[in-house]
Amino acid sequence: MKIVILGAGQVGTTLAENLASEANDITVVDSDAQALANLQERLDIRTVLGHASYPETLRRAQANDADMIIAVTESDETNILACRIAQTLFHTPTKIARVRAAEYLGEEDKLFLPDALSVDMRISPEQLVTDAIGRLIEYPGALQVVDFANGRVRLVGVRAYYGGPLVGRQLKELPSHLPADVDARVAAIYRRGKPILPEGETVIEAEDEVFFVAARSHIPKIMAELRKLDRPVKRVMLAGGGNIGMRLARALSDKVQVKIIERNRDRARKLSEELNHVVVLAGDAANESLLMEENIEDVDVFCAVTNDDEANILSAMLAKRLGARKALSLINRLAYVDLVEGGAIDVAISPQQATVSALLALVRRGDVVKVHSLRRGAAEAIEAVAHGDRSNSKVVGRRLEEIKLPPGTTIGAIVRGEDVLIAHGEVMIEAEDHVILFIVDKRKTRDVEKLFQVGLTFI
């Protein structure tokens, strides 16, 4: 696929890295010559120097021959205008724009339509991060929570704790520990950072990172078997009152007590005027005295969401040391994630990975409707739709135990209409089933996609 990425910032760079590794023809456009040079040193891609929304720049980027344009510059207006020009002058089939301003998003049902602003898909990293953090707060013990099938199925990652009912036991014992109407499938286990393909005889050890798939309503009961039960979240403290901080406060304030610490006094004043039932403090979230004055030891979740990675890491580490039950940190540099997650900071959240996940389904072969990038991009969870019949499909009309999956791949669940079927060997895949898969090695994704491509006899 020929893809033009407008913007070589953190999001554009992460996209280029992910998409170039999948045999796509990538062109990156930016006005920063040094940023483009740095990309070309590491990746096999084309670069074009120029303003992203200028017609001549898009022409040199071969927008007329591109399958997709992804506009992720720092300017909403540039992104929107570039999509409009790509449609008007070059008839580019698919146009995606990053849009962050709430003023635009408030009218998204009217503005972001192909016949309006010529934007086929609007993406907001801030909203994606807000949703991700909201799911982590809903399940206090989770390391990662992702949705499939419009939220009916969830993949949840948790760390197994000493004393957990299943720790030291084989996976095949899981059903006997659950209520009769609750079912789940362990999709992957990571032990000391390395993946283990789960089998019935696999024994869960303390500190294992366990990913399981289940119907959304069953998640709490399953988590209780893998770790000590966390009490519900009642108090949340946010460090940073930018776009993400404000979105989070609005989303959470009707469910839990929320405090925001914002360094900029003018911004803090604006937040206090716009947010109801939220306490806004002007100050430094890495100030030990301030955190202690605000009873940090009673905070269930401390979430650092400023634009500064170092400030987020330091404030989250301090909050955790002072007694916050759980510390989350927004981290843009992926190199920092492995350094801090699982230690002083419970969960590191990457806006780039959230954005990449939202876009990957558009470049996948076969009918892949949802992709979630996991483990810093090394693994993936996907939702693929099965088509055809036994004569032209490698999966339809076959029991799961008959399907030869690529190494390191597991099927976690099947969604058939409104029903959620947890994957067991005797389950048979039918046409139009939505199949949820976990792929430990992202390099095997293409092999998985081929399974869901129908033969030439399919009409």
N, C-alpha and C positions, 0 to 999 in steps of 0.2 A: 504494500500500500504506500502511495506517495503522500506524505504528510508535511505540511508547512507549519512550523511552530513560531509564533510571533512573540518574542520576548525571551531573553536568555538569563532571566533572574533565577531564583531558587526553584520555582515551580517549572519554568521552561526547561531548565537544566535537568531536573529529575525526570521530566517527561521524555526528553531526548535520550537520556541514559536508558530508560526502560524500553522505549519503542525501538531504538536503534539496535538493541540486543535481540530483537525479534524479527530481523531481516526486513524491516521496513526501510523505505527510501526517505530519509529525513533531511529537511532543510530548516535551519534556524535563522531567524531574522532579528537583528537588534542594532541599535545605534551605538553600542559600546564595542569598539573594535577589540579591546583586550578580553572582554568576556567571550567573544566569539573565538578568538585565538586559543583561549584556554580550553574551550569545548573541542575544537578541532584537534588539539594535541591528544585528547583522550578517546575521541569517538570518530567513527567512520561516517561522517555526515558532511553535508554542504552547509555553508554559511553565507549570508547576504548582509552586508552592512547598509543600514538605511532606516528611515522612519517607517514603522510597521504599517501605517495606514496610507502611505503614499502609493498611488497607482503604479508608478514606475518601480518602486521597491518590490511590490507584489508581483509585477511582471518579471523582474529579474529573479525572483524566487520561484518562478514558474507556477504561479497560482492557477494559470489556465489549464495546467496539466495535473493539478493536485486532486487527490480524492478527498482530502480533508484539510481544513485550516483550523488551528487551535490558537486563539489569541489570548495570551496570558501575560501581557505587559502590565506595568504597574498602573496604567490609566484605563479606567472603565470606558471612557469616551473613545480612546484609541482602539480598544478591543471591539467595541460595537461598530465603529465606523469602518474598521478593516473588514469585518464580516459583510457589511453592506456593500462595500466596494468590490469585494471578492465575488459577491452574487451578481452585481450589476454589470461589471466588466468582464469577469472570467467564468461566471456560472459554476463556481466551485460547488460540488455536490453537498458536502457537509461542512458546516461552519459552527464552531464552538467558541464562546466568549466567556472569559472570567469577568464577573461583575460583582463588585463588593458593596457599593453604596446602597444603603437601605432605601434611599429615595427612588432608585430604579426598581429595586426588588419589590417594593410595595405595589407596583403596577405590572408585575411580571406576567400575569395572565393575559394582558393586552399587548404589552410591548414585545415580549420575546416569542414571537411567532414568525414562521418563515415569510409570511406576506407583510410583516410589519417592519421589524429591524433586521430581517434576514438572518437571525440567529437561530440555528436549529436546536442548539442545546446551550443553556445558560448554566454556568458552574460557579459556585461561591465556596472557596476553600473555608472561609469563616463559618458558613452554615454547616458544612460537612464536619468541621471540628466541633462545633457546638453540639451537633447531633451525636457525635462519637462520645463526647464527654458526658452528655445526658444519659447515654446507655450505660456508661461505667458507673455513674452515680446511682442508676436504677439497680445495678447489681454490685454492691460495695466490694465484693471479693474478686471481681473479674479483672483480668489484665487486658482483655480485648473482647468486644462484642460486635458482631456484624449481622446484618439482616439479609434474609432471602425471602423470595415469594411474598413480597409486600408485607414483610414483618411476621408472617406466620411461622417461619423457621428461623432460628438463630444459631450461629456458631459462637461458642463462648470459650475463651481461654482462661484457665484458673491455675494457680500454683497449689499443688497438694501440700498440706501441712502435716506436721507430726501429730499423730493422734486422730487423724481423719479416719472415718469408718472403713474406707477402701484402701488406705495406705498399707502396703505389705500384702495385699490380696491380688488375685488374678482378675483380669477384666471380665472373664466369663461369670464372675460372681456378682457383677453389677446388677443384673435384673433382680436377684434375690434380695437386694437391699432397697429396691424401689417399690412404691405402691403398684398394685396390679395394673392401673391405668396409665402409668408413666413409663416411657421408653426413651432410650438415648443411645447414641453410637459415639464411641471415642474415635475421633478422626485422626488424631496424631498426638504423639507425646514427644516433648523435648526434654532431654536429660543432660544437664551441664552444657546446654547450647546445641546439642546434636540431636537430630530427629530419630525417633524409633517408630517403626511401622507397627501399630497395635494389632495384636492377635489375642485370641482367647486366653492363652497362657501367660501373656505379658503381665508382669507384676508392677503395680504403681509404687513408686518410692517417694518419700518426702522430698519436697522441693522440685518434683517433676512439674513441668508446664504442660498441662493437659488441655487439649482442644476437643470439645464434644459438640455434637449436633443434636438438637431436640426441638420439639414444638415450643413456641415462646412461653406458653402457660406452664410448661414443665421445668423450666430452667431453675427456679429457686430450690426445688426439691432435689435436683441432681447436684447442684452446687453444695448442698449440705452434706452430701456423701463424700465429697472430695476435699473439703476443708472445714475448719470450724465456722460455724454460722456467724456472719457479721450482722450486727444490729443495723436496722434501717438508718439511712442518712437523714439527719435532722438539721444539721448546721453546716453550711458551706461558706468558705472564705475564698474570694477571688483576688489574686494579685494582678492588677491591670484592668483598666476600664476602657480599653479600646473597643473595636468592633466585636471581637469575640467575647470579651468580658461583659459588654452590654447585652449581647444576645443571650449569653448564658444566664445572666441575672434575670432577664425577662422570662426566660423559659422555666427557671427554677423557683422564682419568688412566690408562686402560688402553691408550691409543694413543700418547700423547706425555708429555713431562715438563711438569708444571704447577706454577706458583707462584702464590699469591694474596697480594696486599698488602691488608690490611684495617686501617682506621684505629682501629676500636673494639677494645680489647684483649680485652674479654669475648667479643665475637663471634669474634675471631681464635682465642681459646682453644677455643671451641665447635667451630669449623671444623676445628681440628687434631685434635680428638677424634673427629669424625665422618667425616673424609675420609682414606682410605688412599692412600698413595703420592703425596700432595700436600704440597708445602712451603708452610706458612702463615707469613707475616711480619706482625707488628703494626707499622704505620707509615703514612706518607703517601706515596701513589703519585706525588705531584708533588714529592717530595724528590729533588733531583738526586744527592746523595751516596748515598742508599739505592739508587737505580737503578744507579748505577755500581758499588756494592759487590756488587750481585746480577748483575753482568755483563750489563747490558741490551743491549750490543752483540752478544751471542750469541743473543738472543731472536728467534725467527722471527715470532711474532705477539704484539703487546701489545694487550690488549683492555680498555678502560675501561668498566666496567658498574656504576658507583655510581648513586645516585638524583639526583646533582647534575650537571646538564649542563656547567656551567662547569668543575667539577673533572675531569670526563671529558675535555673538550676540552684543558685545560691539561696533564693527565698524558699524554695520547696524543701531543700535540705535542712534549712534552719527550722522551718515550721515542723518538719517531721521530728527533729531532735527535741523541740520544745513541747512535743506531745500531740500534735495533730495525728489523728488515727490513720489517715491515708493522704499521701502527697502525690499530686499529678503535675506534670510540667510539660508545657508546649516547647518543643525543640525542633528547630528548622534544620540544623546540621545533623545529618544522619550519623556522622562519625561520633557524635556525643551520646547517642542513644544507648549503645552498648556499654558505655562507660558508667552510666548512672542508673539505668533501669534495673530494678530488682535489688538495689542496695539501699541507699538513703532515700531514693525516690521510687515509689511503687510503680508508676506507669509514666512512660514518656510518650507523648502524642506528636506525630509528624503531620503537619498540614500537607506536605508534598505527597506522602503516601496516600493520604485520604483523597487528594485530587487525582492522582494516578489511578486509583481504584475506580473512581467514577468514570474515567475516560477509557479504561482498557476494554470494556465490553464492546465499544464501538469499533475496535480494530481486531477483534477476535474473529476467526473463521468458525463456520458452523453457527448454530443459533444459540449464542452465549448472551444471556440477558443481564447477568450480574457478575462482576469480578471484584474480589477484595484482595488487595496486596497485603501479605502478612510477613512477619518476621523480617522487617526492613527490606521487603521486596524479594526475599529468597524463596518464599512460598506463596501459594495462591489458593483461594477458595473461590469456586465458580458455580454458577447456576446455569445449566445448559438444558435446552428443550429437545426432547427426543422426537424425531419425525420418521415417517415411513412405516415399513412393516419388516417382518423377519427376512424377507427376500432382498431388501435393499438397504437395510440398516444393520449396523454391527451391535446395536443394543436393544432395539425394539423386539419384543417377543422372546426375550431371553431372560432367564433368571440371573440374578447378580453373580452367583457362583460360576456361571458359564462365561461371563465377560472377562476378557484378558485385559486388565488395566495396566498401564505403564507402571514401572517400578516406582514405589513411593506414593502411589495414588490410592485413595480410599473414597468410596461412595458413602456419604453420611445419611442422606435422607432423600425421599422422593415425595414431591408434592403433586397430588392428583386431584384437580379441582380444589375443593376445600379440605381434603383429607391430607394429613401428613403421615407418611409411612417411613418409619425408621428402617434403615438398610440392614436386612438380614439376607443370608444366602439364597433363601427360597423365594424371595420377592421377585416378581417379574415386571420388567419395564414395559409400559404401554405407550402407544403413540400419544404425543402431546404432554407426557409427564415432564415435570421440571425436576431435574436431577442435581443434587447438591454434592459437589466433590471437593476434597481437600488434596492439594498437590504439594508434596513436601519440596520437590525440586522444580522450580519454575521452568527450567529448560524442557521439562516433559509436557508443558502445556499444549504445545502443538500436537503431540501425539493424542492427548485427551480430546482436543477439538476434532481430530480426524474421526474419532469414534462416533461423533454425533453428526457427521456429514453423511447425507444419504447418497446412494448410488444413482447412476444415470437413469434407472428405471422409475425413479420417483417423479411423479407428476403432480 
